[in-house]
Amino acid sequence: MLVIDGHSIATDKEGYLKNLNDWSKPVAEAIALQEHITLTHQHWEIIELLQGFYQEFEISPAMRVLVKAVGQQLGKDKGRSIYLMGSFSESPAKLASKIAGLPKPTNCL
């Protein structure tokens, strides 16, 4: 559970939001801080991309799909696993989805 401005936000045991409508920028910042990440412009680009992807396809993308989507929308230099790992650790698809308020990608361990 997260507490943001005195409001309790329900999360599952892994820290993913139980209700996607609870997401907000302060919620994202709180989740990121729990993961020892200070969100930058580069993080927000990926978060916004993920949210758009989820709105279109109703699924959180696994790593390979995320890399492809980032490359198509943000350019080849950002559409690489190493770039995403530099921003979101060794599990970028899982961690970025968590911060974006989305469900865990289904085929991520």
C-alpha distance (Angstrom), angle and dihedral (degrees) to the residues before:
residue distance angle dihedral
M1 . . .
L2 3.79 . .
V3 3.78 125.9 .
I4 3.80 113.6 -150.5
D5 3.80 119.8 177.2
G6 3.80 90.0 -20.7
H7 3.82 93.9 -50.5
S8 3.80 121.2 116.9
I9 3.79 115.0 -131.2
A10 3.82 114.7 -161.8
T11 3.79 117.5 -131.8
D12 3.77 133.3 175.7
K13 3.81 122.7 -114.4
E14 3.82 90.4 -83.4
G15 3.81 94.1 50.2
Y16 3.81 99.4 -104.0
L17 3.79 115.6 140.0
K18 3.79 114.3 -99.8
N19 3.81 90.8 -153.8
L20 3.81 114.6 40.5
N21 3.81 89.4 -157.5
D22 3.82 89.2 67.6
W23 3.81 90.3 71.2
S24 3.79 119.9 113.9
K25 3.79 134.9 147.9
P26 3.83 91.4 -94.3
V27 3.82 89.1 51.5
A28 3.81 90.0 50.3
E29 3.79 90.4 49.6
A30 3.81 91.6 50.0
I31 3.83 92.5 49.6
A32 3.81 90.1 47.0
L33 3.81 91.7 50.9
Q34 3.81 89.9 52.3
E35 3.81 85.8 55.8
H36 3.84 91.3 47.2
I37 3.80 93.3 -110.4
T38 3.80 126.8 132.1
L39 3.80 106.3 -155.0
T40 3.80 116.7 -121.5
H41 3.79 133.1 -179.3
Q42 3.82 88.6 -87.9
H43 3.80 91.2 55.6
W44 3.80 92.5 48.2
E45 3.83 90.6 51.9
I46 3.80 89.8 58.0
I47 3.82 93.3 42.1
E48 3.81 91.7 52.3
L49 3.81 91.0 45.7
L50 3.82 90.4 51.4
Q51 3.78 92.5 49.6
G52 3.81 90.8 50.7
F53 3.80 90.3 48.0
Y54 3.80 90.4 50.8
Q55 3.81 92.5 48.7
E56 3.80 90.3 52.2
F57 3.81 101.0 40.8
E58 3.85 103.7 19.2
I59 3.80 91.4 -131.5
S60 3.79 136.5 92.9
P61 3.79 108.0 -119.3
A62 3.78 122.9 -118.7
M63 3.79 117.6 -127.4
R64 3.80 99.4 -86.9
V65 3.80 92.8 49.3
L66 3.81 91.1 44.4
V67 3.81 92.0 52.7
K68 3.80 90.4 50.4
A69 3.82 93.2 47.9
V70 3.80 92.2 48.0
G71 3.80 90.8 49.3
Q72 3.80 92.0 50.5
Q73 3.79 95.6 46.2
L74 3.81 105.1 30.1
G75 3.80 103.0 25.9
K76 3.79 138.9 -93.8
D77 3.81 94.3 -78.3
K78 3.82 90.7 61.8
G79 3.81 95.4 35.3
R80 3.78 93.8 80.5
S81 3.78 131.1 101.8
I82 3.80 91.9 -126.7
Y83 3.81 91.7 56.5
L84 3.80 92.2 50.7
M85 3.80 92.3 45.0
G86 3.80 89.0 52.7
S87 3.79 89.5 57.3
F88 3.81 103.1 33.5
S89 3.82 106.0 24.1
E90 3.78 126.1 -118.0
S91 3.83 94.6 -36.4
P92 3.81 103.5 47.2
A93 3.82 97.3 161.1
K94 3.81 92.6 53.0
L95 3.79 97.9 40.4
A96 3.80 96.8 42.4
S97 3.82 90.1 48.4
K98 3.80 90.3 50.8
I99 3.81 92.3 50.7
A100 3.83 90.4 45.1
G101 3.81 88.9 56.4
L102 3.79 93.6 -113.8
P103 3.81 131.3 131.5
K104 3.78 120.0 -90.3
P105 3.81 111.0 -87.3
T106 3.79 106.0 -97.0
N107 3.80 99.1 -126.5
C108 3.81 97.1 43.5
L109 3.78 116.7 103.9
